[in-house]
Amino acid sequence: MRLVLECSKAAWDYSDAVTIMGSRARASDLKYAHARDAAESRRVVLERVQLILDEHVTEHGCFRE
């Protein structure tokens, strides 16, 4: 359950960062670049957490009925 919650938080963080990036699309290049970098780093975190969750499910057979 901890990994599912971590994955959910990472997804929300990434979603928020993408929303901010979109709002900065018309801002200065520097503001947009910072927002883009923040979104990218949160995407990487999300992918890492998803991989850890997938490995855990595979290893332990979690969520199987």
C-alpha positions, 0 to 999 in steps of 0.5 A: 500500500505504501508504494501505491500511495507513493506512486499516486503522490508522484503522479499528482506532483508530475501533473501539477508540474506539467500544469505549471509548465503549461501556464508558463508557456507564454512566460519568459524563456527562463521561467518556462525552462525552469518549469520544464526542468521541474516537470521532467524531474518529477516525470523521472521520479514517477517512472522510478516509483512505477518501476519499483511498484511493478517489480514489487507486484511481480515479486510478491504477486500483490493485487492478484485475486 
